[in-house]
């Protein structure tokens, strides 16, 4: 039985920029606790004696006008447990102007720190490792993986981790056997899983193995891989996310399935992409690396001609990744005991299961009643899952970098229940009321389905452990390309011009 755990949010404060501080002693900032200070009556100013406003230089970021001294407003971000003053909102100037420091999200990149390695010899350099996951039952993909592993084993300071089943097939059918090939066996993650999951399931791990990885020679445990490479479809990516219920290494998705919405790399690019992602192969020069400012004003005809992405994999030794948010989902019984817990990449679905009756659910947002669901079910999806079941049920398509949780009903028996998007800071709860006609059913990324009895509830919130996937170009270019190639997004025959000539150079 999984014990109930209390969720705690920890935010690391950052150093504030002192460049915007007012140098005037009379305008020093004073910390004001908004919750303890009573509101001050509004001071009435006569029209014939307005405050003196002196225009200042446009380059002054602190304020636009100089005026009489006022109380200084301060902002803070309050979560369920703590409050912090490290936020993107800020108060500027003596007039308490509220502004954003910058966007909430952006393109995330990583590089490898080789500063310490440059002064050491080859033997003392730390080894890199990649875990190869291949779609089961596909002999062609196993053959491609065998050829790729042969190439990777020729690379210095690189280990290849594979599952025991795949290792046996590589050795027996393709003669691939090398000391750099290690056996991978997932270890159980405390607090995750459920009492309805089979003990021999990969999610529950190998209870006889204390480490994540087992060396084929002496059985000693080693650290988790630096990179995961999936050769298959989108389902294999979700399988990899289930294997790493806590911290997940970056995942490089190679197309080998039928749809491949999230698999942006081709099979021919696999070996080179793995080396670049691990910093073992040089990308393009830093001189060619240049981020494009999206706020730059450019003529529309140039937008049509220029590439949508300004960089590709390894450009300037920077690897672009999408930090794909996951949902921390817990099943709690009537007594408040957690019976199951999963981190899901796509969605958690509560439906009527095999019952002929509509699902009856009471849903809450931060302990505030949202609605009573009378439908075939309800979907709680991540931005990554917005293009899966949620989209098929009529939900919105959301960029993977948007920090939000989608709620989409499944065939609601009303006309006014529409898909909704909530911020990732909320906690969502749905429970089966005592007057429901039947039990409900819940599934996690389409797996590990279990029954929800009357009084059982499902708690959904943002997980602290995202799934980082490596971009072929950047997160927007990959996402838009997948929408157009796989779903024919907004595709139709282009309307012919009305006979007037169009000169793009003017």
TANOR-V142050 format. One record per backbone hydrogen bond with DSSP energy under -0.5 kcal/mol. CO is the residue of the C=O (numbers start at 1). NH is the residue of the N-H. Records with the same first field share a line. If there is no record, write none. Layout:
BEGIN
CO->NH / NH
END
This chain:
BEGIN
8->10
11->13
16->18
17->20
18->21
24->27
25->28
32->34
33->36 / 37
46->49
47->50
52->54
53->55
54->66
57->60
59->61
64->56
65->67
66->54
76->78
77->79 / 84
82->79
84->77
85->87
88->101
90->99
92->97
93->96
97->92
99->90
108->321
110->319
112->114
114->118
117->120
121->125
122->125
128->159
129->226 / 227
130->132 / 161
131->133 / 229
133->231
135->138
137->139
138->142
139->143
140->144
141->145
142->146
143->147
144->148
145->149
146->150
147->151
148->152
149->153
150->154
151->154
152->155
155->158
157->128
159->130 / 161
160->182
161->132
162->184
163->167
164->168
165->169
166->170
167->171
168->172
169->173 / 174
170->174 / 176
171->175
175->177
178->181
180->160 / 182
182->162
183->185 / 214
184->164
186->206
188->190
189->192
193->341
194->197
198->201
201->204 / 205
202->205
203->189
205->207
206->209
208->210
212->185
213->222
214->183
215->219
220->215
222->212 / 213
226->250
227->131
228->230 / 252
229->133 / 231
230->232 / 254
231->135
232->256 / 257
233->236 / 237
234->238
235->239
236->240
237->241
238->242
239->243
240->244
243->245
250->228
251->253 / 470
252->230 / 254
253->265
254->232
262->264
265->255
266->269
267->270
269->273
270->274
271->275
272->276
273->277
274->278
275->280 / 281
276->279
284->316
285->288
286->289
288->290
292->294
293->296
296->298
299->302 / 303
300->304
301->305
302->306
312->315
314->317
315->318
317->319
318->314 / 320
319->110
320->471
321->108 / 323
322->324 / 469
323->325
324->467
326->463
327->329 / 344
328->461
329->342
330->332 / 459
331->339 / 340
332->457
333->336
337->333 / 339
339->195
340->331
341->193
342->329 / 344
344->327
346->382
347->445
348->380
349->351 / 443
350->378
351->441
352->355
359->361 / 375
361->363 / 373
362->431
363->370 / 371
364->429
365->368
368->365
371->363 / 373
372->374
373->361
374->413
375->359
376->352
377->410
378->350
379->381 / 408
380->348
381->406
382->386
383->386
384->387
385->388 / 390
388->392
389->393
390->395
391->394
396->398
399->402
402->404
403->424
405->422
406->381
407->420
408->379
409->411
410->376 / 377
411->376
416->418
420->407
422->405
423->426
424->462
427->366
428->460
429->364
430->458
431->362 / 433
432->455
433->436
440->452
441->351
442->450
443->349 / 445
444->447
447->444
450->442
451->453
452->440
453->456
456->432
457->332
458->430
459->330
460->428
461->328
464->466
466->248 / 468
467->324 / 469
468->251
469->322
472->313
474->478
475->479
476->480
477->481
478->482
479->483
480->484
481->485
482->486 / 487
483->487 / 489
484->488
488->491
502->504
503->506
END
